[in-house]
Amino acid sequence: MPWSKLKNIIILLLVVTNLSLLAIALSQSIRDSRLRTQARDNAIQFLRDRGIQVEDAAVPQDAALPLQTAQRDLAGEERAAQALLGGEVTVRHRGGEVYRYENENGAVQFHSDGAFSAQLEPEAFPTGEDRVAACARLLEAVGCQGALLKEEGDSLLFGQSWQGAPLFNQQVTAVCREGGVESLSGRRLVGQPREDAGGRTITVATALVNFLNGVSALGDVCNRIDGIQPGYVTAGSLSGSMSLTPVWRVTTDTGAYLLDMSAGTVSRAA
């Protein structure tokens, strides 16, 4: 047999083999997806059988948010200070991994666990007619994507998010006086989050069962789940690392809870 014909036969066999492997992989993926969907439906019915009303549309189809980690970025903090204060800044290391940046417009101080505070000259940061928008721009300067949660007197409380997912325990308070922004204080991400390749999350079905057990362990009772919002809870360390743990914020007729999608534990939401 000529070599050219033999080569074509070999190539054809390889293509057929690869297509067969792809078909097997797709079949397995479809089968796994169906099993997860069935397990989710069974868990929803499990809650209903125990007197908890829940609409199918309220339950996420999958636990899509992965575990994330971030490392402190000192160069990024200096850039954030320059963006916030509007120019070159001087830096002071105040010990305990605390850095303070300042110029004629004010000062901002960053801690290794993500805490920060800024004291500003109000005339350098006028709010104009929309102080919410003015404060939100300053939050963006320090790397915070904020949405107004509460406005009371001179104080505005902002919640944060990352790539559209809320950071439930990261909030920033802005204080406005004399027509300008006087201060900012709260917590921020210490650096750019990266997916934790070794992290694992529980399935939707496991999450629903754990929620029921966790609420019971707290001594609480609920009769209805009104909504489930996926997001993150962050935890900083003195070493400068920060973990982003995926959670569900479950709103019920008797209160709100945080369901840890890694450990499966349940706690009352603040």
HELIX and SHEET records of a PDB file:
HELIX    1   1 TRP A    3  ASP A   49  1                                  47    
HELIX    2   2 ASP A   56  ALA A   58  5                                   3    
HELIX    3   3 LEU A   74  LEU A   85  1                                  12    
HELIX    4   4 PRO A  122  ALA A  124  5                                   3    
HELIX    5   5 ARG A  131  ALA A  141  1                                  11    
HELIX    6   6 VAL A  204  ALA A  217  1                                  14    
SHEET    1   A 5 GLN A  53  VAL A  54  0                                        
SHEET    2   A 5 ARG A 224  GLY A 236  1                                        
SHEET    3   A 5 SER A 241  THR A 252 -1                                        
SHEET    4   A 5 GLN A  68  GLN A  71 -1                                        
SHEET    5   A 5 ARG A 194  GLU A 195 -1                                        
SHEET    1   B 5 GLN A  53  VAL A  54  0                                        
SHEET    2   B 5 ARG A 224  GLY A 236  1                                        
SHEET    3   B 5 SER A 241  THR A 252 -1                                        
SHEET    4   B 5 GLY A 255  ASP A 260 -1                                        
SHEET    5   B 5 VAL A 266  ARG A 268 -1                                        
SHEET    1   C 8 THR A  90  HIS A  93  0                                        
SHEET    2   C 8 TYR A  99  ASN A 103 -1                                        
SHEET    3   C 8 GLY A 106  PHE A 110 -1                                        
SHEET    4   C 8 ALA A 115  LEU A 120 -1                                        
SHEET    5   C 8 GLY A 180  ARG A 187 -1                                        
SHEET    6   C 8 ALA A 165  ARG A 177 -1                                        
SHEET    7   C 8 SER A 155  TRP A 162 -1                                        
SHEET    8   C 8 GLN A 145  GLU A 152 -1                                        
END                                                                             
